[in-house]
Amino acid sequence: MIIKVALTCVVAALGMGVLTSGPATAGESTATASVRIVDRPAVLRPDGGVRLTIAAKCDSRLQAFELDVSVAQYQASGSVFRLAPPAVVVCDGFRHRQRVIVYPSTGAFAPGNAAVSIFVGFYDPQEDQDLGRQDAATITVVQK
């Protein structure tokens, strides 16, 4: 009898695990999105801009409407700001990389360390809300 009860509990627990691990219903789904700085070091271009690569991944139901990238060194800083349309990153469930060039608005970029931050704003029409994703890092800028 004890074995039968224990076996029934195990089967019930497994059954509950199977039920709760299935696909989420439309009301339960949560859109996902991520952004990050990739391909370090960044490159100092001959025209004074810093080229870096970002990667973004977002569910197809999201719309990427804002991209902000900032680079700061002790003697210089600059940023890039883009608004949709067109979409600032592709949202199709796959990770996409894109190169961004940031020119200094003050001072001049030089080889060495730089603080970089990125922000991408997404709109979820199903939930009627905005989502923000960001990444920040100290990276090395090299001259090529």
C-alpha positions, 0 to 999 in steps of 0.5 A, spaced: 500 500 500 505 504 501 509 503 495 502 504 491 501 511 494 508 513 493 508 511 486 501 515 485 505 521 488 510 520 483 506 520 477 502 526 480 508 530 480 510 528 473 504 529 470 503 536 474 510 538 471 508 536 464 502 540 464 506 546 467 511 546 462 507 546 456 507 552 451 504 558 455 497 561 453 496 568 449 494 571 456 500 568 460 506 569 454 511 575 456 515 578 450 522 577 451 528 582 448 535 583 450 541 587 447 548 587 448 555 590 446 559 585 442 566 584 438 570 588 443 575 592 442 571 597 439 575 601 433 577 608 432 576 610 425 580 615 421 574 620 421 574 620 429 568 616 430 568 609 434 565 603 431 562 598 435 557 592 434 551 591 438 547 585 438 539 585 439 534 579 440 526 580 440 520 577 439 516 578 433 511 581 436 515 587 439 517 593 435 523 596 436 522 604 436 528 607 439 536 606 439 541 610 444 548 608 444 553 613 448 561 612 448 565 616 453 572 617 455 575 622 460 576 627 454 571 626 449 564 623 449 558 622 443 552 619 442 547 616 437 540 616 437 535 613 432 527 613 432 523 608 428 521 608 422 524 604 420 525 599 426 531 600 429 533 593 430 529 587 427 524 583 431 524 576 429 526 572 435 533 571 432 539 575 434 541 580 429 548 584 430 549 591 427 555 596 427 554 603 430 559 609 429 559 614 434 562 621 433 564 625 438 560 631 440 565 634 445 573 632 445 576 627 440 576 620 442 583 616 443 585 609 443 584 607 450 578 605 455 571 608 454 565 607 457 559 605 452 552 604 454 546 602 449 539 602 450 533 599 446 526 601 447 521 596 444 513 597 444 509 591 445 502 592 442 499 585 445 500 588 452 500 596 450 506 597 454 514 599 452 520 595 454 527 598 455 533 593 455 540 596 456 547 594 457 553 598 459 561 596 459 568 599 459 571 597 453 578 598 449 578 602 443 584 601 438 586 604 432 586 600 426 
